[in-house]
Amino acid sequence: MKLIDHISNAKGTTLFSFEILPPLKGKSIQSIYDGIDPLMEFKPKFVNVTYHREEYIYKERGQGLLEKIAVRKRPGTVGICAAIMNKYDVDAVPHLICGGFNREETENALIDLQFLGIDNVLALRGDPIKTESIFKPEHGGHKFAVELIQQISEMNCGNYMMDGIQMAPTNFCIGTAGYPEKHFEAMNLEFDLQNLKAKVDAGAEYIVTQMFFDNSKYFSFVDACRKIGITIPIIPGLKAIKTLNHISFLPKFFHIDYPIELSTELLKCRDNKAVEQVGIEWGAHQSKELKKAGVPCIHYYTMSNSASVKEIASKVF
Ligand SMILES: Cc1cc2nc3c(=O)[nH]c(=O)nc-3n(C[C@H](O)[C@H](O)[C@H](O)COP(=O)(O)OP(=O)(O)OC[C@H]3O[C@@H](n4cnc5c(N)ncnc54)[C@H](O)[C@@H]3O)c2cc1C
């Protein structure tokens, strides 16, 4: 079922959903089930599965020679989606990125998803690969998420890449990413919002936000979106801080700020356990306020850790 239909069927109550990462290559799918099982009591209607493209590593080959090797540490997005739809009564939302795909590979990936009965896709550009400072599209691939959304919308109208032949239309519900604190590459928030509007005009039916820790930023973002004519649901994404390492890693990696009340509490923490407790309390506080405000769904980034999300959800849902 399409994600927007889940939202409209909920008739104004706030849904619970979460995102998981495929396990590191070599780990079994049981590690995925172990993360999902504790969260099923909160009746998610959909679960997102991230996509991770290749990274380049260099191996020493002796005599001063280095070999550049492409590795995908977390393959398996589509297989996990099929497995969790089969095992649990939930829809799976695979993330599909521009990076590493040309248009034909994208088309073929979408055909696979359609054949598996997957009705939803979160369409993203993807970050630059770790060893490059700017995003480089694949030859014949998409430079921005808006182009990927256009391609999926075209397929939803039966327009595939083969010229002049009408094909069976796909029926994907397309999601897109939004950034309450601005995407780090955008020149300013207004420019970023205009680009978001272009993704909506191209066919995105809902937005999932980057994580944020200050609800006022989400509320301002929603207001700004509404002002420029974005009317689709905007699902807030939340992350529970869990370790001392997260304190500096999350702002650095995701380009987000902690509000002063949160950073004051984090500064008092001496070990991971203390950080985890602050993360749970802050996540519950954010969630309760968002739920009270009537958001369509709260989407939790588990990042392979469902214990804190379970604690938060048990206080909120
Ligand atoms: C909910 C969520 C889930 C994610 N899941 C994944 C995942 O599974 N795998 C993964 O690799 N990454 C994931 N990401 C990260 C995401 O891929 C990065 O944030 C990426 O840098 C941007 O993706 P986007 O889809 O927002 O790109 P875009 O919408 O293309 O925007 C990228 C930048 O380009 C600018 N821009 C857009 N259009 C134009 C234009 N026409 N001209 C000039 N500038 C333009 C935008 O303002 C923005 O600064 C996720 C992010 C979010 C918020």
The ligand as a Tripos MOL2 file, in Angstrom:
@<TRIPOS>MOLECULE
LIG
   53    58     1     0     0
SMALL
NO_CHARGES

@<TRIPOS>ATOM
      1 C1         15.2780   11.0420    4.9710 C.3       1 LIG1
      2 C2         16.6430   10.8770    4.3490 C.ar      1 LIG1
      3 C3         17.0590    9.5990    3.9380 C.ar      1 LIG1
      4 C4         18.3200    9.4330    3.3310 C.ar      1 LIG1
      5 N1         18.7100    8.1730    2.9430 N.ar      1 LIG1
      6 C5         19.8660    8.0010    2.2750 C.ar      1 LIG1
      7 C6         20.2630    6.7210    1.7710 C.ar      1 LIG1
      8 O1         19.5790    5.7180    1.9750 O.2       1 LIG1
      9 N2         21.4200    6.6250    1.0860 N.ar      1 LIG1
     10 C7         22.2210    7.7240    0.8520 C.ar      1 LIG1
     11 O2         23.2470    7.5710    0.2040 O.2       1 LIG1
     12 N3         21.8770    8.9430    1.3160 N.ar      1 LIG1
     13 C8         20.7340    9.1150    2.0190 C.ar      1 LIG1
     14 N4         20.3800   10.3520    2.4870 N.ar      1 LIG1
     15 C9         21.3110   11.4670    2.3210 C.3       1 LIG1
     16 C10        21.0700   12.2510    1.0230 C.3       1 LIG1
     17 O3         21.3220   11.4100   -0.0860 O.3       1 LIG1
     18 C11        22.0050   13.4470    1.0370 C.3       1 LIG1
     19 O4         21.5730   14.3830    1.9840 O.3       1 LIG1
     20 C12        22.2940   14.1020   -0.3060 C.3       1 LIG1
     21 O5         23.4250   14.9600   -0.1290 O.3       1 LIG1
     22 C13        21.1660   14.9450   -0.8570 C.3       1 LIG1
     23 O6         20.1230   14.1770   -1.2800 O.3       1 LIG1
     24 P1         18.7580   14.8610   -1.7920 P.3       1 LIG1
     25 O7         17.9180   13.7790   -2.2950 O.co2     1 LIG1
     26 O8         18.2080   15.7580   -0.7550 O.co2     1 LIG1
     27 O9         19.3480   15.7390   -3.0210 O.3       1 LIG1
     28 P2         18.8110   16.9140   -3.9010 P.3       1 LIG1
     29 O10        17.3700   17.1870   -3.6420 O.co2     1 LIG1
     30 O11        19.2300   16.6480   -5.2860 O.co2     1 LIG1
     31 O12        19.6090   18.1650   -3.3240 O.3       1 LIG1
     32 C14        21.0310   18.1350   -3.1870 C.3       1 LIG1
     33 C15        21.5450   19.5620   -3.1710 C.3       1 LIG1
     34 O13        21.4300   20.1180   -4.4810 O.3       1 LIG1
     35 C16        20.6570   21.3070   -4.4600 C.3       1 LIG1
     36 N5         19.8820   21.3050   -5.7140 N.ar      1 LIG1
     37 C17        18.8110   20.5730   -6.0180 C.ar      1 LIG1
     38 N6         18.4130   20.8220   -7.2830 N.ar      1 LIG1
     39 C18        19.2760   21.7350   -7.7880 C.ar      1 LIG1
     40 C19        19.4230   22.3760   -9.0460 C.ar      1 LIG1
     41 N7         18.5800   22.1340  -10.0480 N.pl3     1 LIG1
     42 N8         20.4560   23.2500   -9.2110 N.ar      1 LIG1
     43 C20        21.3150   23.5050   -8.2040 C.ar      1 LIG1
     44 N9         21.2260   22.9080   -6.9950 N.ar      1 LIG1
     45 C21        20.2390   22.0430   -6.7940 C.ar      1 LIG1
     46 C22        19.8010   21.2130   -3.2040 C.3       1 LIG1
     47 O14        19.4120   22.4940   -2.7420 O.3       1 LIG1
     48 C23        20.7650   20.5240   -2.2630 C.3       1 LIG1
     49 O15        21.6710   21.4250   -1.7280 O.3       1 LIG1
     50 C24        19.1520   10.5610    3.1330 C.ar      1 LIG1
     51 C25        18.7340   11.8320    3.5640 C.ar      1 LIG1
     52 C26        17.4910   11.9950    4.1590 C.ar      1 LIG1
     53 C27        17.0660   13.3670    4.6320 C.3       1 LIG1
@<TRIPOS>BOND
     1     1     2 1
     2     2     3 ar
     3     2    52 ar
     4     3     4 ar
     5     4     5 ar
     6     4    50 ar
     7     5     6 ar
     8     6     7 ar
     9     6    13 1
    10     7     8 2
    11     7     9 ar
    12     9    10 ar
    13    10    11 2
    14    10    12 ar
    15    12    13 ar
    16    13    14 ar
    17    14    15 1
    18    14    50 ar
    19    15    16 1
    20    16    17 1
    21    16    18 1
    22    18    19 1
    23    18    20 1
    24    20    21 1
    25    20    22 1
    26    22    23 1
    27    23    24 1
    28    24    25 2
    29    24    26 1
    30    24    27 1
    31    27    28 1
    32    28    29 2
    33    28    30 1
    34    28    31 1
    35    31    32 1
    36    32    33 1
    37    33    34 1
    38    33    48 1
    39    34    35 1
    40    35    36 1
    41    35    46 1
    42    36    37 ar
    43    36    45 ar
    44    37    38 ar
    45    38    39 ar
    46    39    40 ar
    47    39    45 ar
    48    40    41 1
    49    40    42 ar
    50    42    43 ar
    51    43    44 ar
    52    44    45 ar
    53    46    47 1
    54    46    48 1
    55    48    49 1
    56    50    51 ar
    57    51    52 ar
    58    52    53 1
@<TRIPOS>SUBSTRUCTURE
     1 LIG1         1 GROUP 0 **** ****
